[in-house]
Amino acid sequence: MAAYRIVLADDHPLFRQGLKKIIEGKDGLKVVGEVSDGLELLERLKKAPPDLVIMDIAMPNLRGIEATRETKVIRPEVKVLILTMYNNPEYMHHSLLAGADGYLLKEDSDRELFSAIKKIRKGEIYVSQSLSDQMPEEVVQRRASDSKKFFDRLTLREREVLKLVSEGKSSKEIAALLFISVRTAEHHRANLKKKLDIHRTAELTKYAIRKGYTLAHI
């Protein structure tokens, strides 16, 4: 299984080093880069996007919330976990509305950090337990709306293929089940990856499972 690639964005080198030691090698996680401000992060994303950015809010040049918003514009597939000292519902709301997939406090335990990463990898939103009862309803509704908008753009055949992908079917198996050629099945998978801005088959499978596509959607 490929490593889950993480970039750390924080302007304190010692904190980054400590966080890297906690994360590295656990549950297939790998820190592939470190940056000290938001602008540096955006340059890094253009060259080699990771799976997840763990980002502070208070950074020079471009703060974490603004950097989150820009990240979701240039690399919408990249997940963002805010890791901050601000135990403040307002900061959490702004972060999530900017597109962050999680909001964690630096005072939280490493166990909660790994729980957050695990949830985010599944496509869920994670908020620090000390703030979890203050999740903005607007965020929940917006995420549900975005998912529906994407699904509505798929053709019937693409929905069928996505459903079979979620079941772990190969292109050959999909072709047999849908009475199409293997080449056509691969073409549909390629179109789904393009629409989702996903580059690896494993990520397409994870997306399909995460969204729970079943016959009820077809």
Buried (B, 14 or more C-beta within 10 A) or exposed (E): EEBBBBBBBBBEEEBBEEBBEEBEEEEEBBBBBBBBBBBBBBEBBEEEBBBBBBBBBEBEBBBBBBBBBBBBEEBEEBBBBBBBEBBBBEBBBBBBBBBBBBBBBBEBEEEBBBBBBEBBBEBEBBBBEEBEEEBBEEBEEBBEEEEEEEBEEBEEBBBBBBBBBBBEBBBEBBBEBBEBEBEBBBBBBEBBBEEBEBEEEEBBBBBBBBBEBEEEEE
